[in-house]
Amino acid sequence: MEAIRCEKLFKTYGSGANAVHAVKGVDLVVNTGELLLIVGPSGSGKTTLISVIAGILPYEEGVCNVFGKEYRAMDEEEKTRFRKTNIGFVFQSFNLIPMLTATENVAVPLLLNGIESVEAETRAKTLLTELDLSDKLQTSPKELSGGQQQRLAIARGYIHEPRLIVCDEPTAYLDHKTGDMVMEILKKKVLNKDRAIIVVTHDPRIFSYADRILEMEDGQLVEKEKRVPLPQSS
Amino acid sequence: MFRYALKMLINDRAKYVGIVTGLSFASFIIVQQASIFVGLMLRTIGFIYDTPQPDVWVMDDKVQFIDDTKPMSDTRLYRVRGIDGVAWAVPLYKGILKARLNSGNYQNCNLIGVDSATLIGAPPIMLEGDIISLRDPDAIIVDTVGANDKLSLDFPVRSQPLVNGDVIEINDKRAKVVGICKAARTFQSQPTVYTTYNRALNYAPNERKLLSFILVKAKEGISPKDLARSITNMTGLKAFDREDFRWLTISYYLKYTGIPINFGISVLLGFIIGTAIAGQTFYNFTLDNLRYFATFRAMGAPMTMLRKMILLQSFWVGGIGWGIGTGAASIFGFVSKNSELSFVLTWWLFLASMTAVGLISALSSFLSLKKIEKMDASIVFKS
């Protein structure tokens, strides 16, 4: 099933002589059950592209259709409601709230979707237990390691069963082993036939987890041959 | 989500304490200064409270407030007694006279001369002695604060309070203490001394006119306001019911003294400093948490929910700060209740301070709300 269809997508920051064309006529189709990696140098427009696909940034031209919904036909609040049920996020710097416990952080998307707090926190605890964080349920994220924080962020990203998960550099702050563990979770636990995952990354160590890799250069997408790095000796 | 909003606020200890401290300080200053102001204003009309029997106070038409006595001739009393609707009318002397103590000290006293026959105008609460004793030769009743303080025999040491049987001189004439009463403190903090009207005239310096006030009771069914109007119409004297006389006095102090401005400035400073501290700290709190609010927004939190979260946080600290501030001010008032300090905390001061702190909270949240509304949700992707 087609999850995302972008056609001739343009996104520009600023105007006139100061205009920066971050996304220039991108065409992209992503299907459910697919883990897509978007790679490319800093400033190539990767983050802008996923911001547009996630409905966070508006775009000037073209089409961005996610699960049959065209963002330009929606106002801000409609887009917010759409994100609430359909999109999960995993951020590079986690964006976990340090004043809340691990359980509460993971429960947030459920609460936003109208689930009662007791039920939401019970489900959050169950999911965290599945991700081997059962001893950290009441711990503040700031007391967790990078890998634990990223697992927490992933749990928050898919606890509400979104159909699209957008990950921005999910392994940037992690060592190789932890990065592998995070990608294993994304690939084996999170990805399913009804869900698509887009991962923006610089990290060549995780290319092997991708079903497809696209390279972004100067605001445009180029199909990249999937390269699988040699396995590391243990 | 609102519980989480509060946890975000409370668990950021340093900022939480900073905001609550700012609001507590503002609340304390507002309540404390306003209570002292109200206390001072009530002192100006304390004597009216202590003299509850008359419905109407009659005075010279140039009188501006209760301590601004302009003597009338005694014949005015008879004219007032002749007016329809007057049940009774009695004279009252009120003036400042010098008292000389055994120690040789002199003190200015507020001398009240009450009607010799009925003793109307006498102090309402006697702590020692009996009001009837005012009919004894040279008898005076002294208020307890004065007896223990300025009229104490060894003032300013204050170890020998004036007691029943002690003799002092008022305007070089003998005066014997026959009772100690409880009376409202006066605005100038002078001791209050009660005696009979005739004796007061004896103590007072020789003047042609000595009648300060005429205290009037309205006949049953007659409105004091209507009676006051008809007394004014028929005699040319000023006449007020109790409420109007209180306001006449308070209005004078509000209008012609710097008291309201001075206290108003203190209250305003409390408000401004509170707003500055709480506003800035709360705004910083929002700025520090902007990424998290943007994360909520990205995850699908509607803007109305974010607004409510900000307002909840702001009014939560407002409520806590108000509680601490007014609580501290109340304790301050309780501790200082037996001191010279005038402090009256009324229910409407609670309400007014709550409104002021609510306004501070609203102003504090205003900038934060603006920031949230203008935030770029894509900052969630910035590292």
Interface residues (C-beta under 8 A of the other chain):
Chain A: T47 T48 I50 S51 A54 I56 L57 E76 E77 T80 R81 F82 R83 K84 T85 I87 F89 F91 Q92 S93 N95 I97 P98 M99 L100 E104 V108 P109 L111 L112 N113 S117 D168 E169 A172
Chain B: M1 R3 Y4 K7 M8 L9 I10 N11 D12 R291 Y292 T295 F296 R297 A298 M299 G300 A301 P302 M303 A377 S378 V380 F381 K382 S383
